[in-house]
């Protein structure tokens, strides 16, 4: 038996500033594909496991599952924090306080995070919370499953694969896309993810 994942329709953003509905529709289709692939992989792995067949096919499918699972999960984190009509992060937010401790302030963090988003190469830029040191750090993640710091909690996830912006801005449109993404971040929601992470040793669920 295995769990069958479903598309999280409640996470689909609408009426964003600088990111079109057509762009979101194309990106959302890709997210749906990851869910389909996760479920297909789990079906095949379950069948092989039941037969006691842990040979080459099982091994390759297990290796592939990391890419598909993280493709699904990271897209859910990405879509979950996009919302139209956003306001700047308030001084009273826990995120504001921890950004000051970790980076010297929101503006310093924003400069680094934005610069990382504009770096050459495909991948993700993720703001992580380190529960041991109780600080925030920015990380570059390449092929979905590679580069995640073990035990850290993803607080803000930005997709910078070309599929995230090509419909709107073409292959050279990453810089305006990064700016548009940050204009649509639901900061109260991101702040809640951080507060949840601070109060639990387990990663919080996508809100």
Secondary structure, DSSP 8 states (H G I E B T S, - for coil): --------GGG---S-SSS-HHHHHHHHHHHHHHHHHHHHHHHHHHHHHHHT--SHHHHHHHHHHHHHHHHHHHHHHHHHTB-SS-----TTSHHHHHHHHHHSSHHHHHHHHHHHHTSSSS-EEEEEEETTTTEEEEEEE-SSSSS--TT-EEEEEEE-SGGGTHHHH-TT-HHHHHHHHHHTB-HHHHHHHHHHHHH-SS-----
